[in-house]
Amino acid sequence: MYRAGIVTLSDKGAAGEREDVSGAVIREILEKSGFEVISYRLLADEGEALKEELIRLSDKVECDLVLTTGGTGFSPRDVTPEATLAVADRNAPGISEAIRAYSMTVTKRAMLSRGASVIRGATLIINLPGSPKAVRESLEYILDPLFHGLEILSGRGGECARADIQQSHGKSFI
């Protein structure tokens, strides 16, 4: 079972003016998929506070996966990608690129998402959009390949080649 943390970035949510529906959607999907959600926080759109939380979840709590929601747009207060990149050891851009590419099949506004995906130590951190609908679509789209990525990152798996590819041309390489 993988351990996950969820961070919602919302000034209105942190002030108690808006319910955190997106974070709840993430929690629902993760728990149905077998993740143990060990941290769920709602923060204002503040870069320093988010950096501190991402570091805490990665280094102290030792989450395998941290998902953020919100703060990935064009507003001057949308600083989630910058805070995420600031705590990264390594970049994992393909995840966010896949989310945007898939989301473009739903809405052309997906090109406006600035979400990032990074690795800090043994933790994968992914910025998801802020709307509950976009969170659900994005997370459900990337979830299956994420399990493989987490296996490799955590050292629980090491075989990257798929069995169906390894058996091509009548030869088995397993």
TORGUGU-963524 format. One record per residue (C-alpha): residue number from 1; x, y, z. Coordinates in Angstrom, 3 decimals. Layout:
N
LUMNU,k,x,y,z
LUMNU,NUM,X,Y,Z;
...
This chain:
174
LUMNU,k,x,y,z
LUMNU,1,0.000,0.000,0.000;
LUMNU,2,1.329,3.395,-0.969;
LUMNU,3,1.122,6.379,1.390;
LUMNU,4,-0.302,9.602,-0.019;
LUMNU,5,-0.630,13.213,0.986;
LUMNU,6,-3.128,15.701,-0.415;
LUMNU,7,-2.699,19.472,-0.396;
LUMNU,8,-5.436,21.800,-1.595;
LUMNU,9,-4.398,25.369,-2.397;
LUMNU,10,-7.254,27.822,-2.060;
LUMNU,11,-7.386,31.233,-0.405;
LUMNU,12,-11.169,31.003,-0.053;
LUMNU,13,-11.008,27.411,1.173;
LUMNU,14,-8.381,28.239,3.780;
LUMNU,15,-10.538,31.176,4.949;
LUMNU,16,-13.561,28.878,5.341;
LUMNU,17,-15.437,30.572,2.485;
LUMNU,18,-15.452,27.548,0.141;
LUMNU,19,-15.704,23.797,0.636;
LUMNU,20,-12.734,21.745,-0.567;
LUMNU,21,-14.431,19.494,-3.117;
LUMNU,22,-11.319,18.835,-5.236;
LUMNU,23,-9.281,17.489,-2.328;
LUMNU,24,-12.200,15.255,-1.373;
LUMNU,25,-12.317,13.875,-4.945;
LUMNU,26,-8.598,13.061,-4.769;
LUMNU,27,-9.059,11.314,-1.423;
LUMNU,28,-11.995,9.267,-2.744;
LUMNU,29,-10.095,8.103,-5.838;
LUMNU,30,-6.896,7.313,-3.945;
LUMNU,31,-8.630,5.339,-1.205;
LUMNU,32,-10.668,3.343,-3.736;
LUMNU,33,-7.386,2.556,-5.507;
LUMNU,34,-5.737,1.218,-2.357;
LUMNU,35,-3.695,4.217,-1.220;
LUMNU,36,-3.450,5.126,2.434;
LUMNU,37,-4.116,8.868,2.704;
LUMNU,38,-1.990,9.915,5.653;
LUMNU,39,-2.198,13.693,5.292;
LUMNU,40,-4.848,16.040,3.939;
LUMNU,41,-4.225,19.782,4.247;
LUMNU,42,-5.927,22.917,2.982;
LUMNU,43,-3.612,25.907,2.571;
LUMNU,44,-3.908,29.439,1.253;
LUMNU,45,-2.121,30.147,-2.037;
LUMNU,46,1.218,30.928,-0.392;
LUMNU,47,4.401,29.612,-1.983;
LUMNU,48,6.482,29.394,1.200;
LUMNU,49,3.777,27.521,3.117;
LUMNU,50,3.379,25.078,0.230;
LUMNU,51,7.133,24.496,-0.012;
LUMNU,52,7.272,23.757,3.724;
LUMNU,53,4.349,21.331,3.428;
LUMNU,54,5.820,19.518,0.415;
LUMNU,55,9.141,19.145,2.231;
LUMNU,56,7.360,17.886,5.368;
LUMNU,57,5.311,15.335,3.423;
LUMNU,58,8.344,14.117,1.482;
LUMNU,59,11.113,14.177,4.074;
LUMNU,60,9.392,13.716,7.438;
LUMNU,61,6.098,11.943,6.717;
LUMNU,62,7.699,9.973,3.849;
LUMNU,63,4.703,9.932,1.520;
LUMNU,64,5.146,7.930,-1.665;
LUMNU,65,2.829,10.313,-3.523;
LUMNU,66,1.765,13.901,-2.884;
LUMNU,67,-1.034,15.386,-4.961;
LUMNU,68,-1.829,19.079,-4.944;
LUMNU,69,-4.948,20.693,-6.329;
LUMNU,70,-5.339,24.347,-7.187;
LUMNU,71,-2.972,27.196,-7.842;
LUMNU,72,-1.912,26.127,-11.345;
LUMNU,73,-3.554,28.866,-13.410;
LUMNU,74,-2.571,32.366,-14.504;
LUMNU,75,-3.649,34.339,-11.432;
LUMNU,76,-0.809,36.152,-9.644;
LUMNU,77,-1.700,34.033,-6.553;
LUMNU,78,-1.317,30.748,-8.490;
LUMNU,79,2.168,29.736,-7.328;
LUMNU,80,1.808,25.962,-6.941;
LUMNU,81,4.108,25.007,-9.860;
LUMNU,82,6.851,27.383,-8.709;
LUMNU,83,6.729,26.077,-5.130;
LUMNU,84,6.732,22.496,-6.395;
LUMNU,85,9.696,23.019,-8.705;
LUMNU,86,11.587,24.772,-5.885;
LUMNU,87,11.552,21.609,-3.720;
LUMNU,88,12.353,19.158,-6.532;
LUMNU,89,15.379,16.903,-6.777;
LUMNU,90,14.337,15.756,-10.248;
LUMNU,91,11.725,16.775,-12.780;
LUMNU,92,9.049,14.339,-14.043;
LUMNU,93,7.472,16.441,-16.820;
LUMNU,94,5.818,13.596,-18.727;
LUMNU,95,3.084,13.260,-16.106;
LUMNU,96,1.928,16.864,-16.365;
LUMNU,97,2.346,16.775,-20.135;
LUMNU,98,0.080,13.705,-20.266;
LUMNU,99,-2.519,15.397,-18.077;
LUMNU,100,-2.553,18.470,-20.310;
LUMNU,101,-2.656,16.411,-23.524;
LUMNU,102,-5.573,14.330,-22.275;
LUMNU,103,-7.377,17.372,-20.895;
LUMNU,104,-7.048,19.109,-24.267;
LUMNU,105,-9.418,16.442,-25.639;
LUMNU,106,-11.992,17.752,-23.145;
LUMNU,107,-11.323,21.501,-23.237;
LUMNU,108,-8.853,23.723,-25.061;
LUMNU,109,-8.442,25.704,-21.844;
LUMNU,110,-6.318,22.841,-20.546;
LUMNU,111,-3.381,24.497,-22.325;
LUMNU,112,-3.558,27.171,-19.629;
LUMNU,113,-2.651,24.734,-16.851;
LUMNU,114,0.860,25.251,-15.511;
LUMNU,115,0.949,22.170,-13.265;
LUMNU,116,4.285,20.458,-12.646;
LUMNU,117,5.348,16.950,-11.605;
LUMNU,118,8.559,16.309,-9.708;
LUMNU,119,10.436,13.862,-7.534;
LUMNU,120,11.799,14.805,-4.137;
LUMNU,121,13.762,11.974,-2.584;
LUMNU,122,11.465,8.950,-2.843;
LUMNU,123,8.284,11.040,-3.177;
LUMNU,124,6.431,11.797,-6.399;
LUMNU,125,4.689,15.202,-6.299;
LUMNU,126,2.033,16.038,-8.891;
LUMNU,127,0.069,19.263,-9.331;
LUMNU,128,-3.520,18.632,-10.399;
LUMNU,129,-5.970,21.282,-11.597;
LUMNU,130,-8.308,23.029,-9.165;
LUMNU,131,-11.758,22.009,-10.384;
LUMNU,132,-13.291,18.767,-9.095;
LUMNU,133,-14.192,17.662,-12.639;
LUMNU,134,-10.649,18.250,-13.941;
LUMNU,135,-9.154,16.559,-10.864;
LUMNU,136,-11.241,13.436,-11.440;
LUMNU,137,-10.499,13.290,-15.178;
LUMNU,138,-6.775,13.892,-14.696;
LUMNU,139,-6.213,11.518,-11.801;
LUMNU,140,-8.232,8.696,-13.330;
LUMNU,141,-6.257,9.109,-16.566;
LUMNU,142,-2.796,8.875,-14.954;
LUMNU,143,-3.499,6.467,-12.096;
LUMNU,144,-2.584,3.145,-13.724;
LUMNU,145,0.851,4.236,-14.977;
LUMNU,146,1.490,5.958,-11.639;
LUMNU,147,1.526,2.606,-9.881;
LUMNU,148,4.411,1.493,-12.079;
LUMNU,149,6.268,4.751,-11.502;
LUMNU,150,5.818,4.412,-7.749;
LUMNU,151,7.073,0.810,-7.878;
LUMNU,152,10.269,1.967,-9.557;
LUMNU,153,10.702,5.056,-7.349;
LUMNU,154,10.168,3.102,-4.130;
LUMNU,155,12.411,0.225,-5.188;
LUMNU,156,9.525,-2.253,-5.056;
LUMNU,157,9.797,-2.973,-8.767;
LUMNU,158,12.513,-2.709,-11.318;
LUMNU,159,11.340,-4.170,-14.590;
LUMNU,160,10.409,-1.418,-17.014;
LUMNU,161,9.865,-3.475,-20.168;
LUMNU,162,6.342,-4.793,-20.527;
LUMNU,163,5.825,-8.541,-21.004;
LUMNU,164,3.814,-8.087,-24.206;
LUMNU,165,6.655,-6.110,-25.768;
LUMNU,166,9.304,-8.540,-24.527;
LUMNU,167,7.567,-11.420,-26.292;
LUMNU,168,7.415,-9.720,-29.685;
LUMNU,169,8.664,-11.488,-32.789;
LUMNU,170,8.059,-14.897,-31.213;
LUMNU,171,10.955,-14.483,-28.773;
LUMNU,172,10.598,-14.361,-25.052;
LUMNU,173,13.092,-12.197,-23.214;
LUMNU,174,11.761,-12.787,-19.707;
